[in-house]
Amino acid sequence: MSGQRRADIRIGALVDIVLKKDQRTGRLTRGHVKRILTGSATHPHGIKVMLREGDQVGRVQAILEESDE
């Protein structure tokens, strides 16, 4: 599932994000959502979140099922 709709993202969800420093390469970082930072309902580049793992911040590219790990 794409990460462009805020309503699709839940605290604790497993997601792939692209960090600001990785925007050029598109390298993805996997983790669990700690906080949702984007206030609007949608964002064309993905909803911005903070991950539990290392408090990393980036835009959601994919929402995963726990079995996708």
Sequence and secondary structure as in RCSB ss.txt:
>XXXX:A:sequence
MSGQRRADIRIGALVDIVLKKDQRTGRLTRGHVKRILTGSATHPHGIKVMLREGDQVGRVQAILEESDE
>XXXX:A:secstr
  S BGGG  TT EEEEEEGGGTTTT EEEEEEEEE   SSB TT  EEEETTTT EEEEEEEE GGG 
